[in-house]
Structure formats: structure tokens, C-alpha cells
Amino acid sequence: MEKNRLRWACRRGMLELDLLLEPFAEEFYETLEESDQLRFEALLECEDQSLFLWLMKREPADNPDLQRIVQIIHESRSKDS
């Protein structure tokens, strides 16, 4: 996905999601394997409510591919600290 489209897709209706997705896209997206980039792009097509539950660790994603990228996002937060 082109960088500007990716940035736009990361802008969500919830500040909590913006604070997770936008920095991840800026700092880690380009370093991901192509398959994980595609997973991230698929994740961005999901509803905000689902993203919130997954990214706040309230429930796992039903789809293993989406759960994988959610886990990568969580791990990137620990590297950021």
C-alpha cells in the first residue's frame, strides 16, 4: 500500500487506535515481511470496535492472520519502550 494511503487508513475514529496504528505504520510497516504488510492492510479494513477489543487485549481476533499482526503490534510497543 502506498505510504499516504496507509497513513490515512491508520486514522480512526478512536484516539486509542490512532495512538497505536499510526506510530506502528511509521516505524515498523516498511520493515515487515510482505505477508505481514498484507496482514496489517487487512487489519486496517476491520471495524474500529473490533480493532479496539483486539489491540486493547480484551479478546483475540478470530482470524489467525489478524491475530498475528495484532501480536506484532503489541510486541512493537515493548520495543518502543
N, C-alpha and C positions, 0 to 999 in steps of 0.2 A: 504494500500500500504506500502511496506517495506520502511524504512526510507531513504536508499541510492537511491532507485528508485524515491522517492518523491523529494529529493534534486535535482537529475538530471533533473526531469521533470520541476522543477521550473526555471531552467536555460534556458533563452530565447534568442532570437536574438536582444532584445532591453534592454538597460540598465535600462530604466524606469520600465520595467516589473520585471527584476531581483531584483530591489530595493524594490519592493512591495511583490513579491511572496516568495522569499527566506526567508526574516525575518518572514513573516506570517507563513510559514511552520515550521520554527524552534521554534517559540514562542507560536503559538496558535493551530496548527493542532491537536496535541495529546489531547487537551482539548475540541475539538469539539465533538458533538454528532456524532454517526456513520453515520447518514444520511447526516450531513453536511460535514463529511470527504469524503463521496462518491460524494457530490456536488463539493467539491474542486478538487477531482481527475478528475471529468468530465470537470471542468473548464480548467484544465491543458491540455486537449485534444483539446482545441479550438485554432484557428489561432491567431497568435500574433497581427494582425491588429484588430481583434475583441476584444481581451483582452485589448489592448491599449485604444480603444474607451470606453469600459465599465469601466475600472479601473481609467481612467482619467475623468470620469463623463461626457463624451461627448455625450453618448447615453446609454440608458438602454439595458440590454441583452433581447433578445426576449423571452427566456425561463425563466419562473418564478423561477425555481430551480437555474439556473445560476445567476439570479439577486439576489437571496437570499444570495448566497455565496459572490458575489461581495459586497453586503451591509455589510456583516460580516467583510470582509477585510477592507472596509472603516472605520467601527466602531473600528476595532482593531488599526488602525492608530491613532485615537483620544485617545485611552487608552495608546498608546505608548508615547504620548507627555507629 
